[in-house]
Amino acid sequence: MGSLEYAQARLSARYGARPDEPAWRRLEHARAFPALIDAARTSAFRHWITGIDATATAHRIEALLRERWRDLAGEVASWMPDEWRSAVQWCAVADDLPAVQHLARGGPVLPWMRDDSVYRDFVGSGGTVSSPPPVGGQLAPLAAVWADPDHAERAWRTEWRNRLPPRADAKGSLLHTLELEIAAQHRALRDPALSDGVALRRALQAKLAFLFRRAMLDPAAAFVFLAQIGLDLERLRGELVRRAAFPGLSLADTA
C-alpha cells in the first residue's frame, strides 16, 4: 500500500535525476543519430532510450517512448495512496489523445497502431478502415470523443476529475493551479500567430518546478512530476525522431 511519504521520497529522487541543461545541450549538439544515441546512453537519458539503437525507425522510437510513459504512470500510481491511484494511472492515456482524435475524425487505422499494446485492442485488422469507438480497455472512457473529436482533451479531463478523490481539485488547491497552468499552455500553443513554442515550454517547466517545490507531501506532486516528465519526453522525442527520420538534415536546417 502506498503513502504520501513514500511517494514523495520516490518522486523527489526521480525528479532530481532528470537531465540537466548541459545534458540536453550535449544531446542537441550531436549531429548524427548514432552520436546522439551514444550521448544519451552515458547520461540521465539512458533509462528512456532502452531498446532504441542507431537503426531504430521513427515509429519504433515513438512506440518505445509511449511504453516508457505508460510504465511510468503505472509506477507512480503504485506509490500513491489507494484513493489517488486511478487518477494518476489515467495520466498514461494523455499521450494517446492525438491518435484517438485522428481515429475519431475518421482517419484510417495506421499500420503501426496494430502493433501498439493499447490501440490493437480496438483498431481491428484493417489498415484502411476507420476504427469504431473503443468499447473496452484503457481507452473506453474516451468513446465520447467519436461524437465530438474536437474536444478530446475535455473528455480526458472529465474522466480524470471523475477519478480524483472528492474536492481534490478545489479552487485554490495545487492541483487546480496545475490544471490552470496546463490549460493556459494549451491555449497558447494553439495560437495561430505562434511560430516557436520553445519559450512557452520553458516557461511552463519553470512553473512546474515551482509547483513541485510547493507540493511537499501534497498528492499534486505526482501530477506535477508527470507533467514535467511529459515535457522532457516531448523534447527527447523531437531530438530522436528528427534525426531518425531525416538523417541527412543538418542542425542549421532544424533550427
Secondary structure in CASP SS format (residue, H / E / C, confidence):
PFRMAT SS
TARGET T0000
AUTHOR 0000-0000-0000
METHOD secondary structure of the structure
MODEL  1
M C 1.00
G C 1.00
S C 1.00
L H 1.00
E H 1.00
Y H 1.00
A H 1.00
Q H 1.00
A H 1.00
R H 1.00
L H 1.00
S H 1.00
A H 1.00
R H 1.00
Y H 1.00
G H 1.00
A C 1.00
R C 1.00
P C 1.00
D C 1.00
E H 1.00
P H 1.00
A H 1.00
W H 1.00
R H 1.00
R H 1.00
L H 1.00
E H 1.00
H C 1.00
A C 1.00
R C 1.00
A C 1.00
F H 1.00
P H 1.00
A H 1.00
L H 1.00
I H 1.00
D H 1.00
A H 1.00
A H 1.00
R H 1.00
T C 1.00
S C 1.00
A C 1.00
F C 1.00
R C 1.00
H C 1.00
W C 1.00
I C 1.00
T C 1.00
G C 1.00
I C 1.00
D C 1.00
A C 1.00
T C 1.00
A C 1.00
T C 1.00
A H 1.00
H H 1.00
R H 1.00
I H 1.00
E H 1.00
A H 1.00
L H 1.00
L H 1.00
R H 1.00
E H 1.00
R H 1.00
W H 1.00
R H 1.00
D H 1.00
L H 1.00
A H 1.00
G H 1.00
E H 1.00
V H 1.00
A H 1.00
S H 1.00
W H 1.00
M C 1.00
P C 1.00
D H 1.00
E H 1.00
W H 1.00
R H 1.00
S H 1.00
A H 1.00
V H 1.00
Q H 1.00
W H 1.00
C H 1.00
A H 1.00
V H 1.00
A H 1.00
D H 1.00
D H 1.00
L H 1.00
P H 1.00
A H 1.00
V H 1.00
Q H 1.00
H H 1.00
L H 1.00
A H 1.00
R C 1.00
G C 1.00
G C 1.00
P C 1.00
V C 1.00
L C 1.00
P H 1.00
W H 1.00
M H 1.00
R H 1.00
D H 1.00
D C 1.00
S C 1.00
V C 1.00
Y H 1.00
R H 1.00
D H 1.00
F C 1.00
V C 1.00
G C 1.00
S C 1.00
G C 1.00
G C 1.00
T C 1.00
V C 1.00
S C 1.00
S C 1.00
P C 1.00
P C 1.00
P C 1.00
V C 1.00
G C 1.00
G C 1.00
Q C 1.00
L C 1.00
A H 1.00
P H 1.00
L H 1.00
A H 1.00
A H 1.00
V H 1.00
W H 1.00
A H 1.00
D C 1.00
P H 1.00
D H 1.00
H H 1.00
A H 1.00
E H 1.00
R H 1.00
A H 1.00
W H 1.00
R H 1.00
T H 1.00
E H 1.00
W H 1.00
R H 1.00
N H 1.00
R H 1.00
L C 1.00
P C 1.00
P C 1.00
R C 1.00
A C 1.00
D C 1.00
A C 1.00
K C 1.00
G C 1.00
S C 1.00
L H 1.00
L H 1.00
H H 1.00
T H 1.00
L H 1.00
E H 1.00
L H 1.00
E H 1.00
I H 1.00
A H 1.00
A H 1.00
Q H 1.00
H H 1.00
R H 1.00
A H 1.00
L H 1.00
R C 1.00
D C 1.00
P C 1.00
A C 1.00
L C 1.00
S C 1.00
D C 1.00
G C 1.00
V H 1.00
A H 1.00
L H 1.00
R H 1.00
R H 1.00
A H 1.00
L H 1.00
Q H 1.00
A H 1.00
K H 1.00
L H 1.00
A H 1.00
F H 1.00
L H 1.00
F H 1.00
R H 1.00
R H 1.00
A C 1.00
M C 1.00
L C 1.00
D C 1.00
P C 1.00
A H 1.00
A H 1.00
A H 1.00
F H 1.00
V H 1.00
F H 1.00
L H 1.00
A H 1.00
Q H 1.00
I H 1.00
G H 1.00
L H 1.00
D H 1.00
L H 1.00
E H 1.00
R H 1.00
L H 1.00
R H 1.00
G H 1.00
E H 1.00
L H 1.00
V H 1.00
R H 1.00
R H 1.00
A H 1.00
A H 1.00
F C 1.00
P C 1.00
G C 1.00
L C 1.00
S C 1.00
L H 1.00
A H 1.00
D H 1.00
T H 1.00
A C 1.00
END
